[in-house]
Amino acid sequence: MEVKMDLVIDDKFKKICKSIIDENKAESEWAEIESGDMFQDDPYNGGYDADEEAFCFSYYHPNGNEYWFQITIKEVNQILGGTLKILTLTEAD
């Protein structure tokens, strides 16, 4: 059974989003430098995945569980603009 949880976006993740936007790269440029751990700020770890065409992250919950989520450049902008405030995460396999 797939376990999901909602996560209210915190300042730490907003800082990661700001770093993404500050890079000022197009998706094609992100694809050229894709990395699974480009952004690391406990409890978040992730980077751009060209196959998914999104930034893919792990979130390490204080209970010890790992959760996965991904966001697009558009969603990064929505987070920084304050219109996207909650992410739905899926428990890692």
C-alpha positions as a Python dict, from the first residue, in 0.01 Angstrom:
ca = {
    (1, 'M'): (0, 0, 0),
    (2, 'E'): (134, 342, -99),
    (3, 'V'): (171, 569, 204),
    (4, 'K'): (136, 942, 145),
    (5, 'M'): (170, 1244, 369),
    (6, 'D'): (123, 1617, 327),
    (7, 'L'): (410, 1847, 411),
    (8, 'V'): (372, 2219, 474),
    (9, 'I'): (652, 2390, 284),
    (10, 'D'): (899, 2537, 531),
    (11, 'D'): (1160, 2812, 503),
    (12, 'K'): (1437, 2558, 453),
    (13, 'F'): (1272, 2422, 138),
    (14, 'K'): (1186, 2773, 18),
    (15, 'K'): (1559, 2848, 41),
    (16, 'I'): (1628, 2550, -188),
    (17, 'C'): (1363, 2680, -431),
    (18, 'K'): (1525, 3022, -429),
    (19, 'S'): (1860, 2859, -509),
    (20, 'I'): (1698, 2685, -807),
    (21, 'I'): (1555, 3010, -942),
    (22, 'D'): (1878, 3202, -872),
    (23, 'E'): (2060, 2959, -1105),
    (24, 'N'): (1847, 3106, -1388),
    (25, 'K'): (1865, 2787, -1598),
    (26, 'A'): (1622, 2652, -1856),
    (27, 'E'): (1503, 2292, -1817),
    (28, 'S'): (1741, 2187, -2096),
    (29, 'E'): (2032, 2332, -1898),
    (30, 'W'): (1922, 2153, -1581),
    (31, 'A'): (1903, 1831, -1782),
    (32, 'E'): (2267, 1870, -1887),
    (33, 'I'): (2385, 1887, -1525),
    (34, 'E'): (2132, 1657, -1360),
    (35, 'S'): (2229, 1532, -1018),
    (36, 'G'): (2035, 1345, -751),
    (37, 'D'): (2196, 1533, -465),
    (38, 'M'): (2259, 1883, -598),
    (39, 'F'): (2055, 2035, -315),
    (40, 'Q'): (2119, 1911, 36),
    (41, 'D'): (1975, 2077, 343),
    (42, 'D'): (1864, 1832, 609),
    (43, 'P'): (1595, 1692, 591),
    (44, 'Y'): (1591, 1749, 211),
    (45, 'N'): (1816, 1593, -51),
    (46, 'G'): (1758, 1612, -424),
    (47, 'G'): (1827, 1753, -765),
    (48, 'Y'): (1708, 1764, -1124),
    (49, 'D'): (1611, 1444, -1305),
    (50, 'A'): (1597, 1478, -1684),
    (51, 'D'): (1379, 1168, -1728),
    (52, 'E'): (1116, 1307, -1491),
    (53, 'E'): (1167, 1664, -1616),
    (54, 'A'): (1144, 1771, -1254),
    (55, 'F'): (1339, 1822, -936),
    (56, 'C'): (1318, 1501, -734),
    (57, 'F'): (1371, 1508, -359),
    (58, 'S'): (1388, 1284, -58),
    (59, 'Y'): (1249, 1414, 268),
    (60, 'Y'): (1372, 1244, 585),
    (61, 'H'): (1098, 1261, 846),
    (62, 'P'): (1196, 1281, 1215),
    (63, 'N'): (1024, 942, 1263),
    (64, 'G'): (1301, 786, 1050),
    (65, 'N'): (1093, 733, 734),
    (66, 'E'): (1204, 856, 393),
    (67, 'Y'): (950, 1017, 160),
    (68, 'W'): (982, 1116, -206),
    (69, 'F'): (838, 1406, -401),
    (70, 'Q'): (907, 1596, -719),
    (71, 'I'): (838, 1949, -835),
    (72, 'T'): (863, 2126, -1168),
    (73, 'I'): (1016, 2468, -1234),
    (74, 'K'): (660, 2604, -1249),
    (75, 'E'): (589, 2462, -902),
    (76, 'V'): (916, 2608, -770),
    (77, 'N'): (787, 2949, -879),
    (78, 'Q'): (448, 2878, -719),
    (79, 'I'): (621, 2791, -390),
    (80, 'L'): (818, 3115, -394),
    (81, 'G'): (507, 3309, -494),
    (82, 'G'): (314, 3164, -202),
    (83, 'T'): (44, 2991, -409),
    (84, 'L'): (177, 2637, -345),
    (85, 'K'): (204, 2577, 29),
    (86, 'I'): (166, 2200, 74),
    (87, 'L'): (339, 1911, -101),
    (88, 'T'): (214, 1553, -110),
    (89, 'L'): (493, 1307, -42),
    (90, 'T'): (506, 932, -102),
    (91, 'E'): (685, 697, 135),
    (92, 'A'): (999, 554, -25),
    (93, 'D'): (995, 189, -131),
}
